[in-house]
Structure formats: structure tokens, C-alpha cells
Amino acid sequence: MDTPLYEFNTVQDYCDFCGIPVRHPLVAVVDFESITQASDYISKWGLYAIFLKDTKSCIINYGKTQYDYDDMSIVTLAPGQTTRISIPEGASTPKGTAVVFHPDFLFRTPLAQNIKKYSFFSYSSAEALHLSVEERQTIVDTMDHIRKEVEHPIDNFSKRLIISNIELLLDYCLRYYSRQFTLREKINYGIMARFESLIDAYLSNGDAEESGIPSVKYFADKVALSPNYFGDLVKRETGVTAQDFIQRKVLDHAKARLLQGDDNVSQVAYSLGFQYPQHFIRFFKRKVGVTPREFINLN
């Protein structure tokens, strides 16, 4: 039997799926208990969604990997993402709350630009935000404020108040994710060590010459993290972006090979994944301040 597919392009779509009335055309706050549809389904999202999950009773497939929801966790989704939700046979009814809103609701608000800073919308479910009891209560209270405004008759203040509470909710998520990164410092150190060794291997064993300069996504896949989560982790641990970190390693390898004198500038460029030597020369001069040839002469 084919797995049902649901497309949530409007708040109306999601409310119909959940079997609840539409209180606001662009925002909804939904309790999981109200969902009476299939226990195994695929969903395509045209909405932003913040899910607060209270019990471990369903499984989410994000991409090709399967994960359990943990008690008191948050998972966020953004337009364009696809998920598969499964409720195992005999499991208790999922409990929790979801806040969903249409991208159009952000139109002409500061949050329309600021939404990009909430990179956790592109994290995978394996990177869910796990909450303490106190943190969970803060999230619940904020969601309740949004619910009250959504259920209030629409007036001139409605959009401003709902937007401000959604932004507050996202800021709390950002704060708690920051705390979670700190608590996982040992795990993060291991990921960073592996990341560095993977770059060195890629630049040394011929992969760069064959496949080009590596991307952030390439290494994120190697350490089984989403690119956004991986990028945030690297920035937190090193103070620079993952792309800048990769470029620094490329530069280190370039300097070492230039000074060894075994290869000319063009050979070094190709070995590091540059398609054209002049691209390498421009990159090197931008980063070091001198051309590769000048660097060799100076050293």
C-alpha cells in the first residue's frame, strides 16, 4: 500500500488535515492530539513549522535517515522540505504543539529578513533541540501567547503581536540551541577533529584534483550532519565559517607545496582542485597579499 502524501501549502491545508477550524488564514497553533489522519504519511511543506514534542511516540524520516523524537524536543521545518512521519503500532498518541505560519505572513515585517538567521530551520530531525523542563515551559507559554492572538478577532494589532511572539519563540530556540552546542562540547570537538582530518585527506590523496575544491555539504555529509547545523557548529568552535575554514586549509596546503618546490604554480593549483591556475593565483593573492611566485621568492 502506497504511503499517503499530503502537501501543506496553506494553513487551510494543514488545518483540514488536523480536522480543526481555521482561526487565522496565515497562522495556526495545533495540538497533536487533534490529528486523526494516517499514522504513516509523507508531507511536503510550503509553510514554516515549529513542533514541540512531549513524548517519544513517533518517528520522523528526514531525507534518507530515520530518527526517534525524544521527550521534550523541538523540530523545525521550512518551506520546500519533505518529511515522513510514522507512529509505531501500539505507541501512545503523540502529544505536543505545532505553530505553523505561511511565508506570506512575514511580508513587510523585519522578520522577513531576519528569518535567515534562524538557520535551525534547515537542521535535520537528528539535530532536534532538546529542552529542560524550565525551557519547555517557556516555549509552551510563548506558543500559548501566539494561540491567544490567533484566536482573537483580527484587528490592527493582530499581525504585529503575532509576529513579535513568533520572533520571540524563534529567539528562545536560538538561545537553547546555543546552550545545546555548549553542552555537546566533547562531541563537537570530535566532529571538528574529524572534519580537519577529512580536509587534509581530501587535499592530499588526489580527491581535490579529481573532484574540485570541496564544499561544506561534502564534509557535512561525511560527519552525518545537515549543512546548516554543521556550519553553525564550525562557526561556534572556530569563530569562522565552515567555508572560510576549508579555504584556510587549502591555503595551508598551497603554501606547503609551493615551498617544497616539487611542483610549479599550475601543478599546485590543479592538485588543490582549481580548474584554472589564474583562479588559484587570484585566490592566493587575496588571502596572502602576494602572488604564489612572490610568496616563493620571499621565502
Disulfide bonds with the S-S distance in Angstrom:
none
